[in-house]
Amino acid sequence: MRQSESLSKNSRAQTILPKNVRSTLRGHIDLLDPVTWVSGPQGFISGALASGAMLWDWQTFWLAFVGLVLVGPLTIGFSQSINDFFDRDVDAINEPTRPIPAGLVTLRGAILNFSLVGALAILLSVGLALTSKSGPILVIMTVLGLLLGVLYSMPPVEFKRNGLIGPLSVGFGYTLLTWLSGLLIFGPFKTEVLITALVNVSISAGLLILNDIKSIEGDRKLGLHTLPVNYGVHNALKISYAFIDSVQIFFAIYLITTGHFWIGLIQVVALLVQLKAQRDLYTTPTHSQYKKYLLTGNGLITVISLLAALSFGGYTPFNSL
C-alpha cells in the first residue's frame, strides 16, 4: 500500500513538473553557479563582524540574511550567469556540460536569468539602504559590482581576456565590495577593514590566476590572453604566488605593528604552511595537487580573515589577540 502511495506521489510530482521543465529549472540554477557564492558571504560576514555592531537580535539576523542573499545568489549569481552567456563558446570546449552548451537553457532564457537577478539585486540593495546604516552607498556598491560583472564578460571590454585585469576585477567585485557592504550595513567605515579587504582582493586575484591553468587549452584556442596562456604554467604560478604571498607578508607586519600580535603570528605560520603547498604544486602542477593546495590555502586565509574581523570588532577574547 505504501509503495503504491509513493509511486502515486512521484507520478503527481512528474505531472506537476515534467522532465524538461525540471531540467530547465536546474539549468537556470546552475547558471547562477551556487558553488561560487561562498567567497561573497564570507567577506560580508567578516565585514559585518568587524563593524562591532552585530547583536543577538532579530533585526541583526534579518539584515545579515538579506545581505547574504544580496552578495551571494544575486550579485555573484548575476556575474556567473552573464559570464556563462558570453562564455558559451569557451564552455563548449572546456565545460560542455554547462547549461547553455548542454541545451538546458536557451540564449533568451539566459538573458532573462541575469536580467531578473540583476534587477532583484538593485531592488534589494535599495531596501537595505533604507533599513540599515549604509545609506545610498550600498546601492552604489551593488551597481558597481554588477557593472564589473558585465565588463568582465561583455565585448568589446571583456576584462577576462586580460590575464591581470580580469582576476583583479573579480577580486574587487567578489571581495572588496562584499567586505565593505557587510561593514557599512552595520556600522561606520573603518580603515583596517579596507586594508584587510584589499589584502583579500590580491589573494583572490592570485587564486583566479591559478584557476586559469585548468582551462589553458580552451583559452588558447579562443584567444584569451590569460597569464598561463601568455607565460606558461610555471611562470603563471610564480605570478600567482606573488599576489598571494606578498600581501600576506604585509598583513602580518600590519597586524603586529597595530597591536594584533598573536593574529599576526598566526598569519606568519599560515603563510609558511602555504609555501610548502605552493612548492608541491609548482613541482607537480596537476589538478589533484591544485585542489589540495586550495583546501590548504583557502581554509587558512579564511581563518585569518575571521580572526582579524573579530579583533577589529572588539569581540572578547579576540580583541586581545
C-alpha positions as CSV (number, residue, x, y, z in Angstrom):
1,M,0.0,0.0,0.0
2,R,2.8,2.4,0.9
3,Q,4.7,1.6,-2.2
4,S,1.6,2.4,-4.3
5,E,1.2,5.7,-2.5
6,S,4.9,6.5,-3.1
7,L,4.6,5.7,-6.8
8,S,1.4,7.8,-7.0
9,K,3.2,10.8,-5.3
10,N,6.1,10.5,-7.7
11,S,3.7,10.4,-10.7
12,R,1.9,13.5,-9.5
13,A,5.3,15.3,-9.0
14,Q,6.3,14.4,-12.5
15,T,2.9,15.6,-13.8
16,I,3.3,18.9,-12.0
17,L,6.9,19.3,-13.1
18,P,7.6,17.5,-16.4
19,K,11.2,16.3,-17.0
20,N,12.0,19.1,-19.5
21,V,10.8,21.7,-17.0
22,R,12.8,20.3,-14.2
23,S,15.9,20.2,-16.5
24,T,15.4,23.8,-17.4
25,L,14.9,24.9,-13.8
26,R,18.1,23.1,-12.9
27,G,19.9,24.8,-15.8
28,H,18.8,28.2,-14.5
29,I,20.1,27.5,-11.0
30,D,23.3,26.1,-12.5
31,L,23.7,29.4,-14.5
32,L,24.0,31.2,-11.1
33,D,26.7,28.7,-10.2
34,P,25.9,28.3,-6.4
35,V,29.4,26.9,-5.6
36,T,30.9,30.3,-6.3
37,W,28.7,32.1,-3.8
38,V,31.0,31.2,-0.9
39,S,33.5,34.0,-1.2
40,G,30.9,36.8,-1.1
41,P,29.1,35.7,2.1
42,Q,32.4,35.0,3.8
43,G,33.6,38.6,3.0
44,F,30.2,40.0,4.0
45,I,30.1,38.2,7.4
46,S,33.7,39.3,8.0
47,G,32.9,42.9,7.3
48,A,29.8,42.8,9.5
49,L,31.7,41.3,12.4
50,A,34.5,43.9,12.0
51,S,31.9,46.6,12.5
52,G,31.5,45.5,16.1
53,A,27.8,46.2,15.9
54,M,26.3,42.8,15.3
55,L,23.9,41.9,18.1
56,W,21.9,38.8,19.1
57,D,18.6,40.2,17.9
58,W,16.1,39.6,15.1
59,Q,17.0,42.8,13.3
60,T,20.7,41.8,13.0
61,F,19.8,38.3,11.8
62,W,17.4,39.8,9.2
63,L,19.9,42.3,7.9
64,A,22.6,39.7,7.8
65,F,20.3,37.2,5.9
66,V,19.2,39.8,3.4
67,G,22.8,41.0,2.9
68,L,24.0,37.4,2.3
69,V,21.3,36.9,-0.3
70,L,22.4,40.2,-2.0
71,V,26.1,39.5,-2.2
72,G,25.8,35.7,-2.9
73,P,22.9,34.4,-5.0
74,L,22.1,37.8,-6.6
75,T,25.3,39.8,-7.2
76,I,27.7,36.9,-7.6
77,G,25.0,34.9,-9.3
78,F,24.4,37.7,-11.8
79,S,28.1,37.8,-12.7
80,Q,28.2,34.0,-13.2
81,S,25.1,34.0,-15.3
82,I,26.1,36.8,-17.6
83,N,29.6,35.2,-17.9
84,D,28.0,31.9,-19.0
85,F,26.1,33.8,-21.6
86,F,29.1,35.4,-23.1
87,D,31.4,32.5,-22.4
88,R,29.3,29.9,-24.1
89,D,31.8,29.2,-26.8
90,V,34.6,28.7,-24.3
91,D,32.3,26.4,-22.2
92,A,31.5,24.4,-25.3
93,I,35.2,23.4,-25.3
94,N,36.2,23.5,-21.6
95,E,32.9,22.7,-19.9
96,P,30.3,21.3,-22.4
97,T,28.0,20.3,-19.5
98,R,27.3,23.9,-18.6
99,P,23.6,24.9,-19.0
100,I,23.8,26.8,-22.3
101,P,26.1,24.4,-24.4
102,A,24.2,21.5,-22.9
103,G,21.0,22.9,-24.2
104,L,19.3,23.2,-20.8
105,V,18.8,26.9,-21.1
106,T,18.2,28.9,-24.3
107,L,20.0,32.1,-25.1
108,R,16.8,34.0,-24.5
109,G,16.3,32.2,-21.2
110,A,19.9,33.1,-20.1
111,I,19.3,36.8,-20.9
112,L,16.1,36.6,-18.8
113,N,18.0,34.9,-16.0
114,F,20.7,37.5,-15.5
115,S,18.4,40.5,-16.2
116,L,16.0,39.3,-13.5
117,V,18.7,38.5,-10.9
118,G,20.4,41.9,-11.6
119,A,17.2,43.8,-11.1
120,L,16.4,41.9,-7.9
121,A,19.9,42.8,-6.6
122,I,19.3,46.5,-7.1
123,L,15.9,46.4,-5.5
124,L,17.2,44.5,-2.5
125,S,20.1,47.0,-2.1
126,V,17.7,49.9,-2.1
127,G,15.6,48.1,0.6
128,L,18.7,47.5,2.7
129,A,19.9,51.1,2.2
130,L,16.6,52.3,3.6
131,T,16.5,50.0,6.6
132,S,20.2,49.8,7.6
133,K,23.1,52.2,8.4
134,S,24.6,52.0,5.0
135,G,22.6,54.7,3.2
136,P,22.9,55.1,-0.6
137,I,26.5,53.9,-0.7
138,L,25.2,50.3,-0.6
139,V,23.2,50.8,-3.8
140,I,26.2,52.4,-5.5
141,M,28.5,49.4,-4.5
142,T,25.8,47.0,-5.7
143,V,25.6,48.7,-9.1
144,L,29.4,48.8,-9.3
145,G,29.5,45.1,-8.5
146,L,27.0,44.3,-11.3
147,L,28.9,46.6,-13.7
148,L,32.1,44.8,-13.0
149,G,30.3,41.5,-13.8
150,V,29.2,43.0,-17.1
151,L,32.6,44.5,-18.1
152,Y,34.3,41.2,-17.2
153,S,32.3,39.3,-19.7
154,M,30.8,41.6,-22.4
155,P,32.6,42.5,-25.6
156,P,34.4,44.7,-26.5
157,V,35.7,45.4,-23.0
158,E,36.0,41.8,-21.7
159,F,38.2,42.1,-18.7
160,K,38.5,38.3,-18.7
161,R,40.6,38.5,-21.9
162,N,43.4,40.2,-19.9
163,G,45.3,37.9,-17.6
164,L,45.8,40.6,-15.0
165,I,42.8,42.9,-15.2
166,G,40.4,40.0,-15.2
167,P,41.4,38.4,-11.9
168,L,41.7,41.9,-10.2
169,S,38.2,42.9,-11.3
170,V,36.7,39.7,-9.9
171,G,38.7,40.3,-6.7
172,F,37.2,43.8,-6.3
173,G,33.7,42.6,-7.1
174,Y,33.6,39.4,-5.0
175,T,35.8,40.5,-2.1
176,L,36.3,44.3,-1.6
177,L,32.7,45.2,-2.2
178,T,31.3,42.4,-0.1
179,W,33.6,43.2,2.9
180,L,32.6,46.9,2.7
181,S,28.9,46.0,2.3
182,G,28.9,43.9,5.5
183,L,30.7,46.7,7.3
184,L,28.6,49.6,6.2
185,I,25.2,47.9,6.7
186,F,26.0,47.6,10.4
187,G,28.4,50.4,11.2
188,P,30.8,53.2,10.1
189,F,33.7,52.9,7.8
190,K,37.0,51.5,9.3
191,T,40.4,51.8,7.6
192,E,41.6,48.5,9.0
193,V,38.7,46.7,7.2
194,L,39.5,48.4,3.9
195,I,43.1,47.2,4.3
196,T,42.1,43.6,5.1
197,A,39.6,43.6,2.2
198,L,42.4,44.8,-0.2
199,V,44.7,42.0,1.1
200,N,41.9,39.6,0.2
201,V,41.5,41.1,-3.2
202,S,45.1,40.4,-4.1
203,I,44.8,36.8,-2.7
204,S,41.6,36.3,-4.8
205,A,43.3,37.6,-7.9
206,G,46.2,35.1,-7.3
207,L,43.8,32.2,-6.8
208,L,42.0,33.1,-10.1
209,I,45.3,33.1,-12.0
210,L,45.8,29.6,-10.6
211,N,42.3,28.7,-11.8
212,D,43.1,29.8,-15.3
213,I,45.6,27.0,-15.6
214,K,42.8,24.4,-15.7
215,S,41.3,25.9,-18.9
216,I,44.5,26.8,-20.7
217,E,43.8,24.8,-23.8
218,G,40.3,26.2,-24.4
219,D,41.5,29.8,-23.6
220,R,44.4,29.4,-26.1
221,K,42.0,28.3,-28.9
222,L,39.7,31.2,-28.2
223,G,42.4,33.9,-28.0
224,L,42.0,34.6,-24.3
225,H,45.3,36.2,-23.0
226,T,45.4,34.7,-19.6
227,L,48.7,34.5,-17.8
228,P,49.1,30.7,-18.2
229,V,48.4,31.2,-22.0
230,N,50.9,34.1,-22.3
231,Y,53.7,32.9,-20.0
232,G,53.2,29.2,-19.4
233,V,52.1,27.3,-16.4
234,H,55.2,27.7,-14.2
235,N,55.6,31.4,-14.8
236,A,51.8,31.9,-14.1
237,L,52.3,30.0,-10.8
238,K,55.1,32.4,-9.8
239,I,52.9,35.5,-10.6
240,S,50.0,33.9,-8.7
241,Y,52.2,33.2,-5.6
242,A,53.5,36.8,-5.7
243,F,49.9,38.1,-5.5
244,I,49.1,35.7,-2.7
245,D,52.2,35.8,-0.6
246,S,53.3,39.4,-0.8
247,V,50.1,40.8,0.7
248,Q,50.2,38.2,3.5
249,I,53.7,39.3,4.5
250,F,52.4,42.9,4.5
251,F,49.3,41.9,6.5
252,A,51.4,40.1,9.1
253,I,53.6,43.2,9.6
254,Y,50.5,45.4,9.7
255,L,48.8,43.2,12.3
256,I,51.9,43.0,14.5
257,T,52.6,46.8,14.4
258,T,49.0,47.8,15.1
259,G,48.7,45.7,18.3
260,H,47.3,42.4,16.9
261,F,50.5,40.5,17.7
262,W,49.0,37.0,18.0
263,I,46.9,37.2,14.9
264,G,50.0,38.5,13.0
265,L,52.0,35.5,14.3
266,I,49.2,33.1,13.2
267,Q,49.4,34.7,9.8
268,V,53.1,34.0,9.6
269,V,52.6,30.4,10.5
270,A,49.7,30.1,8.0
271,L,51.9,31.5,5.2
272,L,54.7,29.0,6.0
273,V,52.2,26.2,5.6
274,Q,51.0,27.6,2.3
275,L,54.6,27.9,1.0
276,K,55.0,24.2,1.4
277,A,51.8,23.5,-0.5
278,Q,52.8,26.0,-3.2
279,R,56.2,24.3,-3.7
280,D,54.4,21.0,-4.1
281,L,52.0,22.5,-6.7
282,Y,54.9,24.1,-8.6
283,T,56.8,20.8,-8.7
284,T,53.7,18.8,-9.8
285,P,51.1,21.2,-11.4
286,T,48.3,18.6,-11.6
287,H,44.6,19.1,-11.0
288,S,44.7,17.0,-7.8
289,Q,47.6,18.9,-6.4
290,Y,45.8,22.2,-7.3
291,K,42.7,21.0,-5.3
292,K,45.0,20.0,-2.4
293,Y,46.5,23.5,-2.4
294,L,43.1,25.2,-2.4
295,L,42.0,23.2,0.6
296,T,45.1,24.2,2.5
297,G,45.3,27.8,1.4
298,N,41.7,28.8,1.4
299,G,41.0,27.4,4.9
300,L,43.9,29.2,6.4
301,I,43.1,32.5,4.7
302,T,39.5,32.3,5.8
303,V,40.6,31.7,9.5
304,I,43.0,34.7,9.5
305,S,40.3,37.0,8.0
306,L,37.7,35.9,10.6
307,L,40.1,36.3,13.5
308,A,41.1,39.8,12.2
309,A,37.4,40.8,11.8
310,L,36.5,39.6,15.3
311,S,39.5,41.5,16.7
312,F,38.6,44.7,14.8
313,G,35.1,44.4,16.0
314,G,36.3,44.4,19.6
315,Y,34.8,41.0,20.5
316,T,36.2,39.3,23.6
317,P,38.7,37.4,23.7
318,F,39.7,38.2,20.1
319,N,40.3,41.9,20.8
320,S,43.3,40.9,22.9
321,L,45.0,38.8,20.2
